[in-house]
Amino acid sequence: MKNELTTGTCDLHTHSCYSDGTYTPSELIAEAERIGLSAIALTDHNTVAGLDEFLAAADGSTVEAVPGIELSTEWRGRELHILGLYIKTSDFSRLVALVESMRERKEAAYRECIASLNSAGYELDYDEIAKECRGQANRAHIARELVRRGYVGSREEAFATLLNPRGDHYRAPKYLEAEEAIRFLKSIGAVTVWAHPYLSLDEESVSEFLPLARAAGLDAMEVYYSRYDEKTLATARREAARFGILESGGSDFHGPIKPDVLLGVGTGNLAVPYPVLEKMKKIINK
């Protein structure tokens, strides 16, 4: 599969090696330029650590760089991901303080998870895993280590068995409430986007959460997404229009670790029109 882009497309959901991706922020910009993207957002999980490099790499590039973040949140016990786009460099420190408190809770949960696995006969070291991923270890990194040590055959097997939330070993971190995260991101002037809503919730629950999220300040939801079929795309567009929120979209690109998802085109069915981003700019320019 090749990246075959139409002109004027963007990718507003990508990850770098500063969370669970494999490309550096500079490599993301270079790849975006190579394939002809007009704009790209870096939205690493719960960190802004890669944004300085990302913005520096885009200086002088043909690609417009959108600094962002993907916050892990929860609603009614379900994990939801909220993106903040157009994060200002002057607000990086406020986000760092927020995500540091989240990181501490997350680290405690994953240390417990690894302790439980080790008590069952596995041999894992949290500090080793964290060191290899720049200190931001998460469920995906633990899965990768389980594969590397031969305990499971794939990340998917790890998620379905040893790291299954309904299993004996996984410990879910306590996340921010989704509405609280939206309000915080709005307080720093970010454009707020609900990432892949139909991966997180069923149709009925999406419709329940949207008015609450809208009241908290949600600006947009991902309508264009790598793993949406035509029916889901149509449903997402209808719901975005019904609740008066903007459309967004992105590949959720992670690099070779997810080889079926390519930058800009996802699994081959993705093309996020640049006017999607232009509408978001009107929010921050009000």
N, C-alpha and C positions, 0 to 999 in steps of 0.2 A: 504494500500500500504506500502511495506517495502523497506528499502534501501538495494538493492541487487547489490553490486558492483563487477565488475571484478577487478582483480589485476591491479595495475598500472594506476589508474585513478586519476584525479584531478578536482577541482572545482575552477575556476578563477573569480567568480563573486558572492560575498556574502555580506550580511549586518548585522551589529550588532545594539545594542541598542543605539549606539552613532549617528546613523542616524535614519532610520525608521524600523530597525529590532527589534527583541525582545530578542535575545540571547546576553549575554555579549561576548566580544572577547574570554575570557577564556572558556566559554561554547561552542563556535564554535569549538575551537581546540579540546576540549574533545569529542564533537560529531563526528568530522572528524576522530579522532583516533578510536572511537567506531565502526564506520561503515567501516573503512579500507581504507580511502582516503590516497593517497600518498602525496598530496599537496593541500593546500587551500589558496586562496587569500582573504583578507578582503578589500573590496572596498566600504566603506561607502560614502554616498552622501556628497560631498563638505566638508569633514572633515578628519583629520588624528588623531583625539582625541583618538581613540581606538587602535592605532597601537602599542603603548608602551606595553599595557596589552597583546595584541595579540602576539607580539614577545616574551614577557616574558613567556607566557603560553606555547609557542611552544618549549621553551628551554628544551631539554631532552625528548621531545615528538618524536614519530615515524612519525609525520606529518611535512612536510616541509611548513613553513609559508611564504607567499609572501605578503609583505606590499604594499597596493595599495590605490587608491582613485577613486571615480566616479565623474567627474565634469559635472555639468549641463551646456550645451552650446546651442547656436542656430545657425542655418544656414537657410537663406531665411525665417525667421519667424517661423521655426519649431524647436522644442526642440530636441537636440541630446545629447547623453551621451557618454563621452569619458573617458575611464579608463586609469590610469597610474599605471603600475605594477613595482615592485622592486624599490619603493621609498626609498631612503637612509635616515637614521635617521638624517644625517647632513643637509638634505634639508627639514626637517619637517617645520622649521621656515619660509622658503620661501613659502611653500604651505599655512601655516597658514596666512601669510600676504595676499596672493591671495584670499583665501576663506573668509577672514574677510571682504574684500571689497565686495565680492559676497553676504556674509551674510547680510550686511547692506542694500544692494539693495533688497534682498529677504524679509527681515523683514519689510521694508517700504511697499512693495507690499502686504504682508499678513496682515499687520495692516490695510491697506486700505480695503482689502477684508472683514475682520471681522467688520470693521466700517460700511461697506455697508450692511452686513447681519444684524447687530444690528439695523440699521436704518429701516430695513424691519420687525422688531419685534422679531428677534432671540436674544438670550443672550449668548454671547461668550466673553471670556477674553483672549487676546493674551498672556499676561504674564503668566497666569495660564497654558495654553497649552505649552508654551515654557519651563516652569519650569519642567513639567512632562517628557519632552523629552530632557533634558540636554541642553536646550537653542537653539536647532536646529529645530525649528518648521517649518513644510512644509505642503504642500497641504494634504498629507496623515494624518498628525496629526490633522489638522482641520477637516478632514472627520471623523476621529475616535471620535473626540469630538462631532460632530453632531450626530453620532450614539449613543454615551453615553447619550446624553441629550434627545434622543428620537425624534429628528427632522427628521431623515431618518432611514430607516431600515437596511442599509448596506453602507459600503464604496463605493461600486459600484454605489449605488443610489445617494450618495453625489456627486460623480464625474460626474454623468450624469445630475444632476439637479443644485443644489446650487453652486457647484464648477466647473461647466462646463465653459471652456474658452470662449464659445460663449454666456454665460449667462450674467446676469446683475451684478453679485456680484464678480466674480473671477477677480483678478488682477494678470496678469502674470509678474513675476520678469524679469528684464532685465539681460540676461545672457551674458557670454563671447561668442565671436564668436568661432565657433568650430575649425577653423584653428588656431586661436590665442592660444587656449587651447592646441592643439597638439604641437605647437611650444614651448610653455612654458614647457610642460612635457618633451619634448625632450631635452630642455636646461638643465634640471636637471638629465638627463641620464635615465629617465624612459622608459619602454616599453609601447608604446601607442596602445590602442585597442578601436575600435569603438564598443560600446555595442549595442546589439540587433538592428542592422540597419533596419531590415524589420518590426520591430514594430513601428519605427519612420517615415519611408518613404516608398513610393511605389517603385517597382522595377526600374522604369525609373529614379527616383530621386536618388536612391542609386547609380546607374551607373553614374549619373552626379556628385555626390559628391566625389566618390572614387578617381578619378584622382587628384582632388584638395586637398583632405586629404593626399594622397600619397605624393604630392609635399611638403606639410607642415611637413611631417615626420611620417605619420601613419605607424605603424609596422604591425598591425593585425586587424582582425575584428572577431566578434563572429559568428562562423559558427555553433557551437553546442550551442543550447539554449533551455530552457524548453518548450517554446511555439512555436517552429518551427515544422512543419510537414515535411514529407520526401521531398516534392517538394521544400519547402523553403530551407531546408538543402542542397539539390543538387544545387539550384541557388546560395546560399551563397558560396559554395565551388568553383563553377565555376567562380564567380566574384573575389574571393580572388586570384585564380590562374591567372586570366586574368590580374589583376593589380599588380601581384607580391608581394602580402602581405601574412603574415602568418595567419594560422587559430588559433582561440582561442575559448573558450567556458566556460559556467558556468550556474549554476542553477538560479541565481538571488534570492538566498535563503534569506528569511526574518524571518523565524521562524513561530510559530503558527498563526501569523497574516495573513499569506498566507498558509493555511494548505494543499493545494493541491500541493505545491512546496517543495520538500524535498531536503536536502543537498546531493549533489553528483549525484542524479538521476533526479532532477526536478520533472516533473509529471510522471516519470517512464520510460521516453524514452531517457534519457540522459546518456552518458558515454564519458567523455572527456579523451582521451588517454594521458598518461603522456608524451610521445614524443612531444606533442604540447608545453608543458612547456620547454622541453629541447631545442627546436628550439629557443624559446625566450631567453634562457640563453646565447645562442651564440651571440645575439645582445649586451647584457650588458658586455660580456667578450671580445668584440672586442678591 
